[in-house]
Amino acid sequence: MHYSVGQEVYGGHTICDILAEDDGYHIYIAKDGAQLPWKHFNKNMAVSIEYNLDY
């Protein structure tokens, strides 16, 4: 599974932030000006991070 900022998910919401914190990775979504926490992956999960994707 992959997630990228700007990707539309969850019924019209858009991923607005993916943050690396001390306890894991947090994904936030936005719709109509409201931001919501959506997913959290802890540091024990295998994660591959790619930056500056142009496609």
Secondary structure, 3 states (H helix, E strand, C coil): CCCCCCCEECCCEEEEEEEEECCEEEEEEEECCEEEEEEEEECCCCCCCCCCCCC
